[in-house]
């Protein structure tokens, strides 16, 4: 069987194409692995730089040091304290007369009132306690006081609620 030079060239080109394909596949795989490794090293380096920049510095203090202030109201004013004391006296949680002074007895009575109703006792007064005592928000300036959404504790006993409940 004799092969012409064109046949031999065709076979050689086929062999080269096969070799070329294998070479390109391996080159592609190596480049992917290299890219992955470079990205991994870059991410690790960025993480190291970020954590190093967040280390605590103890050598110098800021010239603008401010004291932290407690949030919220320290104590109700005298008129509001008198209202709360009057309500606690009415509910038999406090005895005596309303002085208008936010003292330990007032705080303890309100804490007990809140605990007896299953409410938190760390912050006194609690808004639910004030509403239950009848000291909730004022509804004087409402445009529609008859249809305003108010809690059942704030509803007056003279105004029956829908469904017959009071």
C-alpha positions as CSV (number, residue, x, y, z in Angstrom):
1,X,0.0,0.0,0.0
2,X,1.5,3.2,-1.1
3,X,0.8,6.4,0.4
4,X,1.0,9.6,-1.4
5,X,2.7,12.6,0.1
6,X,-0.8,14.3,0.6
7,X,-2.0,11.2,2.6
8,X,1.0,11.3,4.8
9,X,0.6,15.0,5.3
10,X,-3.1,14.5,6.3
11,X,-2.2,11.9,8.8
12,X,0.5,14.0,10.3
13,X,-1.9,17.0,10.5
14,X,-4.4,14.8,12.3
15,X,-1.7,13.6,14.7
16,X,-0.6,17.2,15.3
17,X,-4.2,18.3,15.9
18,X,-4.7,15.6,18.5
19,X,-1.5,16.5,20.2
20,X,-2.3,20.2,20.0
21,X,-5.8,19.5,21.5
22,X,-4.2,17.6,24.4
23,X,-1.6,20.3,25.0
24,X,-4.3,23.0,25.0
25,X,-6.4,21.1,27.5
26,X,-3.5,20.7,29.8
27,X,-2.5,24.3,29.4
28,X,-6.0,25.4,30.2
29,X,-6.2,23.2,33.3
30,X,-2.8,24.6,34.6
31,X,-3.9,28.2,34.0
32,X,-7.1,27.6,35.9
33,X,-5.2,26.1,38.9
34,X,-2.8,29.0,38.8
35,X,-5.6,31.6,38.7
36,X,-7.3,29.8,41.6
37,X,-4.1,29.8,43.7
38,X,-3.4,33.5,43.0
39,X,-6.9,34.5,44.0
40,X,-6.7,32.4,47.1
41,X,-3.4,34.0,48.1
42,X,-4.7,37.5,47.3
43,X,-7.8,36.9,49.5
44,X,-5.6,35.5,52.4
45,X,-3.3,38.5,52.1
46,X,-6.3,41.0,52.1
47,X,-7.7,39.2,55.2
48,X,-4.3,39.4,57.0
49,X,-4.0,43.2,56.2
50,X,-7.6,43.8,57.4
51,X,-7.1,42.0,60.7
52,X,-3.8,43.7,61.3
53,X,-5.4,47.1,60.8
54,X,-8.0,46.3,63.5
55,X,-5.6,45.6,66.3
56,X,-6.1,47.6,69.4
57,X,-3.7,50.6,69.8
58,X,-2.7,51.3,73.3
59,X,0.0,53.9,72.8
60,X,-2.0,57.0,72.4
61,X,-5.3,58.3,73.7
62,X,-7.8,60.5,71.8
63,X,-7.8,64.1,72.8
64,X,-11.6,64.1,72.4
65,X,-12.6,61.8,75.3
66,X,-16.3,62.0,76.2
67,X,-18.1,60.5,79.1
68,X,-20.9,58.1,78.3
69,X,-24.3,59.2,79.4
70,X,-27.1,57.0,80.5
71,X,-29.9,57.0,78.0
72,X,-33.5,57.7,78.7
73,X,-35.1,59.8,81.4
74,X,-33.4,59.7,84.8
75,X,-36.6,60.3,86.7
76,X,-40.0,61.7,86.0
77,X,-40.6,65.3,86.9
78,X,-42.4,66.2,90.2
79,X,-45.9,66.5,88.7
80,X,-45.6,63.2,86.8
81,X,-44.2,61.5,89.9
82,X,-47.1,62.8,91.9
83,X,-49.6,61.3,89.4
84,X,-47.8,58.0,89.5
85,X,-47.7,58.0,93.3
86,X,-51.4,58.8,93.4
87,X,-52.2,55.9,91.1
88,X,-50.0,53.5,93.1
89,X,-51.7,54.6,96.3
90,X,-55.1,54.0,94.7
91,X,-54.0,50.5,93.6
92,X,-52.6,49.8,97.2
93,X,-49.0,49.5,96.1
94,X,-47.9,52.6,98.0
95,X,-49.1,54.1,101.2
96,X,-49.1,57.6,102.5
97,X,-49.4,60.8,100.5
98,X,-48.1,61.7,97.0
99,X,-45.0,63.8,97.6
100,X,-43.8,64.3,94.0
101,X,-40.4,63.0,94.9
102,X,-39.1,60.1,92.9
103,X,-37.7,58.0,95.8
104,X,-36.9,54.4,96.6
105,X,-40.4,53.7,97.9
106,X,-42.0,54.9,94.7
107,X,-39.6,53.0,92.5
108,X,-40.0,49.8,94.5
109,X,-43.8,50.1,94.4
110,X,-43.8,50.6,90.7
111,X,-41.4,47.7,90.2
112,X,-43.7,45.4,92.3
113,X,-46.7,46.6,90.2
114,X,-44.9,45.8,87.0
115,X,-43.7,42.4,88.3
116,X,-47.3,41.5,89.5
117,X,-48.5,42.1,86.0
118,X,-45.8,40.0,84.4
119,X,-43.9,42.9,82.9
120,X,-40.2,43.7,82.9
121,X,-38.8,45.3,86.0
122,X,-35.4,46.7,84.9
123,X,-36.8,49.9,83.5
124,X,-39.3,51.8,85.6
125,X,-41.7,53.1,84.7
126,X,-42.8,50.8,81.9
127,X,-45.3,52.3,79.4
128,X,-47.7,49.4,80.0
129,X,-47.8,50.1,83.7
130,X,-48.5,53.8,83.1
131,X,-51.3,52.9,80.8
132,X,-52.8,50.4,83.2
133,X,-52.6,52.9,86.0
134,X,-54.6,55.3,83.8
135,X,-51.7,57.6,83.1
136,X,-51.2,56.8,79.4
137,X,-51.0,59.4,76.7
138,X,-53.4,62.3,76.5
139,X,-56.1,62.2,73.8
140,X,-57.1,65.8,74.2
141,X,-55.8,67.0,70.9
142,X,-57.1,64.2,68.7
143,X,-59.2,65.1,65.8
144,X,-61.3,61.9,66.2
145,X,-61.2,60.9,69.9
146,X,-64.3,58.7,69.6
147,X,-62.7,56.4,67.0
148,X,-59.0,56.6,68.0
149,X,-57.3,53.3,68.6
150,X,-56.7,53.3,72.4
151,X,-56.0,50.4,74.7
152,X,-58.8,48.8,76.7
153,X,-57.1,50.1,79.9
154,X,-57.5,53.7,78.7
155,X,-61.1,53.3,77.7
156,X,-63.4,55.0,80.2
157,X,-65.8,52.8,82.2
158,X,-68.7,55.0,81.1
159,X,-68.1,54.2,77.5
160,X,-69.1,50.5,76.8
161,X,-66.9,48.7,74.3
162,X,-68.3,46.9,71.3
163,X,-69.3,43.4,72.1
164,X,-70.5,44.2,75.6
165,X,-67.1,44.2,77.3
166,X,-66.0,47.0,79.5
